[in-house]
Each structure stands twice: as structure tokens, then as C-alpha cells.
Amino acid sequence: METRKMPTIRIKHKGIFDINDILQGIKDFLEDDYFKFHFPQHKFKIPTPKGGEHKLKMYGERKVNEYVKYKINLYIRVFDYTEIEVIKEGKKVKMFNGRLYAEVSGDLILDFEKRFGGSAFLQGLQDFFHKYVIRRKIEDYWEDDIILKMVNLGKLIREKCEQEART
């Protein structure tokens, strides 16, 4: 099994945002693109006079074919926040005023079923397969596809924070 790491997208926001809307948007985005959404970690620290803190880790996995799998990892940290009520579209809505830091990273997992695992001969065969048979498909199709999905997810988070998304 070979895992190729993709570049990390970092998002910083200071101001008013709705964390529940952001999390629901991430979940909907991943599930609409046929990813299995997992939410393994949520840490909450008791609010201090400065504000509260949340740390969230989540990821989505998608099997592309029998040999390739995408994995998009998200880490979100909300800190120095206070809950406020904002009138949005004529309704009172509870939102956070604070700082948000988000990281979107991805992994391209090749041979996730470990068909080439085991002997040195099979490892050599896998290296040959990656370098000469499917190299172009890995570099020009699958890597670009997962990076595009990560960029779109970063844009979604920026839009939910009502930031201008740079393209």
C-alpha cells in the first residue's frame, strides 16, 4: 500500500461564523461526492474569560476503483470564541464570535487492498506498475482530482465563514 500526501490547505478566520453550518456544509459536501464521512474526535475545553475552544477532527474516504482510494482529512480549531445572537434574514441565530483555524489535507492511497503486499518480487512488480504502467493516470488524473476536491472544500469553508474565496 502506497500513500501519497497532497498539499495542505490552511484557512484562518477571525470574526463571526456559525460552526454548525460549517460542519453541516462539510458533511453534505463529502456525502454528495460519495465519501463516507467519519467524525472521530471532538474536544471541548471549558470556556475561560478569553473564550471557549473546540478541536474537531474528521475525514472522508471514497473508493475510486479496486486500486485507488481518496481520503480527505479535516482539522478545525475554534478558539477564543463567545456565543452571540445575530439577526440573519429576520431571525435570531446563535453564532460564534472568535477565531477559526481549518486545515484540509488529503491522501491518495494506492493498492489499499494490499494486493502487492508480501514478497520482494511483488513489491518490485508494484514499483514497475506505478512507474511505467499507471504513472500518468496517478499524476495527471487522480492527484489532480483529489486536489480539486480539497480546494472546493476549502472554498466551501471560506464561504460559510463569509470570507472572499481566492481562486
C-alpha positions in Angstrom: 0.0 0.0 0.0 1.4 3.4 -1.0 0.0 6.7 0.3 0.8 9.9 -1.5 0.3 13.1 0.6 -1.3 16.1 -1.0 -0.6 19.7 -0.1 -2.4 21.1 2.9 -4.9 24.0 2.6 -5.0 26.3 5.6 -7.8 28.6 6.4 -7.8 31.3 9.1 -10.8 33.4 10.0 -11.4 35.9 12.8 -15.0 37.2 13.2 -18.5 35.9 13.2 -19.3 32.4 12.0 -21.8 29.6 12.5 -19.8 26.4 13.4 -22.9 24.2 13.0 -23.5 25.5 9.5 -19.8 24.9 8.6 -19.9 21.3 9.9 -23.2 20.5 8.1 -21.8 22.0 4.9 -18.7 19.8 5.1 -20.7 16.7 5.8 -23.1 17.5 2.9 -20.2 18.2 0.5 -18.5 14.9 1.3 -21.6 12.8 1.2 -22.8 14.4 -2.1 -19.5 13.4 -3.6 -19.9 9.8 -2.3 -17.4 10.0 0.5 -18.0 8.1 3.7 -17.9 10.7 6.4 -16.3 10.0 9.8 -16.1 12.2 12.9 -13.6 10.5 15.2 -12.7 13.4 17.5 -14.3 16.4 19.1 -12.6 18.0 22.1 -14.2 20.8 24.1 -12.4 22.9 26.7 -14.4 24.8 29.3 -14.7 28.4 28.5 -12.4 30.8 30.2 -12.7 34.6 30.4 -11.0 34.7 27.0 -13.5 32.3 25.4 -14.1 28.7 24.7 -12.2 26.2 22.5 -13.3 23.3 20.2 -11.0 20.9 18.4 -12.5 18.8 15.7 -11.0 16.1 13.5 -12.9 14.4 10.7 -12.3 12.7 7.4 -14.0 11.3 4.4 -13.0 8.2 2.4 -14.0 7.3 -1.1 -13.1 4.2 -3.0 -12.4 5.3 -6.6 -11.8 1.8 -8.0 -10.4 -1.5 -6.9 -6.9 0.0 -6.6 -7.3 3.7 -5.6 -8.9 5.4 -2.6 -9.2 9.0 -1.7 -9.0 10.3 1.9 -9.7 13.9 2.8 -8.7 14.9 6.4 -10.0 18.0 8.1 -8.8 19.6 11.3 -10.8 22.5 12.7 -10.0 24.5 15.8 -12.3 27.2 17.1 -10.9 29.3 19.9 -11.3 32.5 21.9 -15.0 32.4 20.9 -18.1 33.7 22.6 -21.7 32.9 21.6 -23.7 35.8 20.3 -27.1 36.3 18.8 -27.3 37.8 15.3 -30.3 38.7 13.3 -29.9 36.9 10.0 -32.7 37.1 7.4 -35.1 38.4 10.0 -34.4 35.6 12.5 -32.3 35.5 15.6 -29.5 33.0 15.2 -26.8 31.9 17.7 -23.4 32.3 16.2 -19.8 32.4 17.4 -17.6 35.4 17.5 -14.0 34.3 17.7 -11.2 32.7 15.7 -11.3 29.6 13.4 -8.4 27.7 12.0 -9.0 24.9 9.5 -6.7 22.5 7.7 -7.8 20.4 4.7 -5.3 17.7 3.7 -5.6 14.7 1.5 -4.1 11.3 0.8 -4.1 9.3 -2.4 -4.0 5.7 -1.3 -2.8 3.2 -3.9 -3.3 -0.5 -3.5 -5.4 -0.1 -0.4 -6.4 -3.8 -0.6 -2.7 -4.8 -0.4 -2.6 -7.0 -3.5 1.1 -6.3 -4.0 1.9 -6.8 -0.3 4.3 -9.6 0.9 7.3 -10.7 -1.1 10.1 -8.5 -2.6 9.1 -9.7 -6.1 5.6 -8.3 -5.6 7.0 -5.0 -4.3 9.2 -4.7 -7.3 6.2 -5.5 -9.6 4.2 -2.8 -7.8 7.1 -0.2 -8.3 7.1 -1.1 -12.0 3.4 -0.8 -12.2 3.4 2.6 -10.6 6.4 4.0 -12.6 5.6 2.7 -16.1 2.0 1.5 -16.4 -0.2 3.9 -14.4 2.2 6.8 -13.7 0.3 9.3 -15.9 -3.0 8.3 -14.6 -1.8 8.8 -11.0 -0.1 12.2 -11.6 -2.5 13.7 -14.2 -5.8 12.3 -13.1 -6.2 11.0 -9.5 -3.8 13.6 -7.9 -5.5 16.5 -9.7 -9.0 15.1 -8.9 -8.4 14.9 -5.1 -6.6 18.3 -5.0 -9.6 19.8 -6.8 -12.0 18.3 -4.3 -9.8 19.7 -1.4 -9.8 23.2 -3.0 -13.6 23.1 -3.4 -14.0 22.0 0.3 -11.7 24.9 1.3 -13.8 27.3 -0.8 -16.9 26.0 1.0 -15.5 26.6 4.4 -14.5 30.2 3.4 -18.0 30.8 2.0 -19.6 29.6 5.2 -17.3 32.0 7.1 -18.4 34.7 4.7 -14.8 35.3 3.5 -13.9 36.1 0.0 -12.6 32.9 -1.7 -9.4 33.4 -3.6 -9.1 31.4 -6.8 
